[in-house]
Structure formats: C-alpha cells, structure tokens
Amino acid sequence: MQQRLTYVIIAVLAALVAALVGSLVTVVEGGGPTVVFKTGVATFGGTLTLVLGVMVCLGVVGS
C-alpha cells in the first residue's frame, strides 16, 4: 500500500512539472493569462492520465 501511494504521488508530481513547463512555454510564446492557465490544465490532465495509465498497465497501481 505504501509503495503504491508513493508511485501515485510521483505521477502527480510529474504531471505538475509537465503542466508548469507547458505554461512556461506558453508564456515565452506570448500567451495571455487565460491561455497559460488552459494550457497548464490540459497538460496536467493529459499527463496524469497517461502516467497513471502506464502504471496500471505495468501493474504498479490498481487491483
């Protein structure tokens, strides 16, 4: 249980880092605050889904 929780926390942190990088790239390209927020949210959602999906396929988390 403890190890699975650790992997889930790592997945969430990886998704947050990806969202931050996506937002920074949008800022550098000259996007406004709303665009930056939307990019961060979309990147976070996509990355978290992908990382957790891979972990489920590998059997790290899930039943």
C-alpha positions as CSV (number, residue, x, y, z in Angstrom):
1,M,0.0,0.0,0.0
2,Q,2.7,2.5,1.0
3,Q,4.7,1.8,-2.2
4,R,1.7,2.3,-4.5
5,L,0.9,5.6,-2.8
6,T,4.5,6.7,-3.4
7,Y,4.1,5.9,-7.1
8,V,0.8,7.8,-7.3
9,I,2.4,10.8,-5.7
10,I,5.3,10.6,-8.1
11,A,2.8,10.5,-11.0
12,V,1.0,13.6,-9.7
13,L,4.3,15.5,-9.3
14,A,5.4,14.5,-12.8
15,A,2.1,15.8,-14.2
16,L,2.5,19.1,-12.2
17,V,6.0,19.5,-13.6
18,A,4.7,18.9,-17.2
19,A,1.9,21.4,-16.6
20,L,4.4,24.0,-15.3
21,V,6.7,23.5,-18.3
22,G,3.7,23.8,-20.7
23,S,2.6,27.0,-19.0
24,L,6.1,28.5,-19.2
25,V,6.4,27.7,-22.9
26,T,3.1,29.4,-23.4
27,V,4.3,32.5,-21.5
28,V,7.5,32.6,-23.6
29,E,5.5,32.4,-26.8
30,G,3.5,35.4,-25.6
31,G,0.2,33.9,-24.4
32,G,-2.1,35.7,-22.1
33,P,-3.0,34.5,-18.6
34,T,-6.1,32.7,-19.7
35,V,-4.3,30.8,-22.4
36,V,-1.5,29.9,-19.9
37,F,-4.0,28.6,-17.4
38,K,-5.8,26.5,-20.0
39,T,-2.6,25.1,-21.3
40,G,-1.5,24.1,-17.8
41,V,-4.8,22.4,-17.1
42,A,-4.8,20.5,-20.3
43,T,-1.2,19.4,-19.9
44,F,-1.8,18.3,-16.3
45,G,-4.9,16.3,-17.2
46,G,-3.3,14.6,-20.2
47,T,0.0,13.8,-18.4
48,L,-1.7,12.5,-15.3
49,T,-4.0,10.2,-17.3
50,L,-1.1,8.9,-19.4
51,V,1.3,8.3,-16.4
52,L,-1.4,6.6,-14.3
53,G,-2.5,4.5,-17.4
54,V,1.1,3.3,-17.9
55,M,1.3,2.4,-14.2
56,V,-1.9,0.4,-14.3
57,C,-0.7,-1.4,-17.4
58,L,2.6,-2.2,-15.7
59,G,0.7,-3.4,-12.6
60,V,2.2,-0.8,-10.3
61,V,-1.1,0.6,-9.2
62,G,-4.6,-0.8,-9.4
63,S,-6.1,-4.1,-8.4
